[in-house]
């Protein structure tokens, strides 16, 4: 179910909210949790129920492996647990990728599986691997299955994160006062939700439309069209993903659950190291804690640290998608981050605006790799950005000169010149100004649902 | 303090809903697709924004005796070219990017609800593919069961892409649809006919190259729908006429280029096993000549009569002799042999 759908907003959310708190008000705490888990699984199964057993099986498997590890820190059991998770993810996400490469390398013709990727598998796999590792390290408490299941399935974060850590979520579900309606949290949650919804539907979606149409015809783009398409995609990804994260945080707030911040004005960064501290923060945190630090982090020689960064970004690239373009995307990001560290180590300072420009240009290049259908398209669009011979101002079939320019300018202004949604929400007060903002944002967004786009990360 | 938060929540939600309902009202008045036709604001009604829904509503108003079924190639044809043979109410149910499943449900509904005497089906090879590209249509099977209920009407006005519509209406320079009484819509008119001819051809060739490469694979699923359609016509004892649409030969060359001629022959053979049909989809003096076409896929409406003169065996109307072959299960093998031979 999409957050930007009528069934979610008019039915699912209000019903789930009131039933959950009603059961809690009647001191039916266990029942309320069972209800919230069931509602979340219903939310998960809305499109396709066939993957419901998969998430249930994965949850049971990890909970009991985690319990075992909590009692006895067996490395074999930890390996078994991690391999189980990676195998599940690998089977659904990477089988065809490996077959394609096998066929290519050995000139074979093994048929592809064409498996549909179960929703959210990349997210809940990561969360559960973290749980197993922490259980092995003795850092998990005695969680009961209901709280664990809520940690995995809680619907606001289930499909696209933020990637929550058991330590920050499960204790919240065990806190008594959080079981009762707090109107101030509901109000703040509604306001954050309205911001997120409008970011996604009013800015992210139109920009995605323009960019996608252009990238579907990548090889026909002229220089101007290539710039418009690439910048549109860079901006649409931010508004789409951070919009979703805001909505998740807002809904979490309504349920008295603090979901961690996932974006912190990433396009205001001036180098890639800073950018990755602001973009998809919970993913960076996971990769830092469970990949980078496991490799030794920055405790060894500086060159080893750089190697660790590259390996971490390789994993990140591969996690984002089963294709060589994602791997190259990850490595390119790794190189940019390493370069930022090198400059910092050498105490080199760059002009503020030049640094920002180079960072933003790096984003454009990496985003092209991420969204292009293949390397050929990515190369064509990238080279066309500088191909003066392909510069023309008439017959721009893949640009909407007025509207798209408006969206780009507006999105740049909001991303670079304004406070982000979390900063705005810090000043929230239940007065007429904020009522006005909320009404306008919600109403305008409600009329965009007919063109509802699936969130860009759904298939990750 | 708690009161203030409650007030914030209540006012935000209530006023959002009030504005939302008002917005629906505005959409009802503008009525972009022309479903209710209660208010005349002088704006063009663009049925392309809700083809299937609009067709369903109009079908119920017209209550035809003869229906034309097919995809956009049928959509482009004029019902008047048939009316002169059937002398009854003819309705064009050609749906852009239609699937045989959609056609089946429209046919079933029509047969169950109206005094249908004639059914004319124009076939497109691609729709028989096992791996169809999603057509993103507004097709809703439930319409045929429960009708265009108030809830569905509400949903329709809500989902209509109003701004897209207003954008095209605003720039519209046509005062009348290019093809009167035909099914070509204003939106399509703007997008397709207003584009320069060479670009239109290029687009249609490119589009079909992708379609034939990625989505044309032989399978039984859609053939089954066609079998069911023929069976339905037999059950209701209606006069069924089937023909293959006359695509330009550049499309046939595409099929060769992407190595899908086997699907093309197999399709012709399987159709003949189900019902006799008029085949126009092969090199002949019409399909070789660009002047008859809007683009590589669509015959111009003014030449649609050529199909029907053959289908209704109209000797008085002049048609090219090599245009159209009646294929039956008895002659199909010989016919396909000759097609293959002529190709070589």
Contacts between the chains, C-beta under 8 A, distances in Angstrom:
chain1	res1	chain2	res2	distance
A	6	B	158	7.6
A	183	B	2	5.4
A	183	B	5	4.1
A	183	B	6	5.3
A	183	B	9	6.9
A	184	B	1	7.6
A	184	B	2	7.3
A	184	B	5	4.9
A	186	B	5	7.1
A	186	B	9	6.0
A	187	B	5	4.2
A	187	B	6	8.0
A	187	B	8	4.8
A	187	B	9	5.4
A	190	B	8	7.9
A	190	B	9	6.1
A	190	B	12	6.3
A	194	B	12	7.8
A	430	B	4	4.4
A	430	B	5	4.9
A	430	B	7	6.8
A	430	B	8	3.5
A	431	B	4	7.8
A	431	B	8	7.7
A	434	B	8	6.8
A	435	B	8	5.7
A	435	B	11	5.1
A	435	B	12	5.5
A	435	B	15	7.6
A	438	B	8	7.7
A	438	B	12	4.3
A	438	B	16	7.6
A	439	B	11	7.8
A	439	B	12	5.7
A	439	B	15	4.7
A	439	B	16	5.2
A	439	B	19	6.7
A	442	B	12	7.0
A	442	B	16	4.5
A	443	B	16	5.2
A	443	B	19	4.3
A	443	B	20	5.9
A	443	B	23	7.2
A	446	B	16	7.2
A	446	B	20	5.3
A	446	B	23	7.8
A	447	B	20	7.7
A	447	B	23	5.8
A	447	B	158	7.8
A	447	B	162	7.5
A	449	B	158	7.7
A	449	B	159	7.8
A	450	B	158	6.4
A	450	B	159	3.6
A	450	B	160	6.9
A	450	B	161	6.3
A	451	B	161	6.2
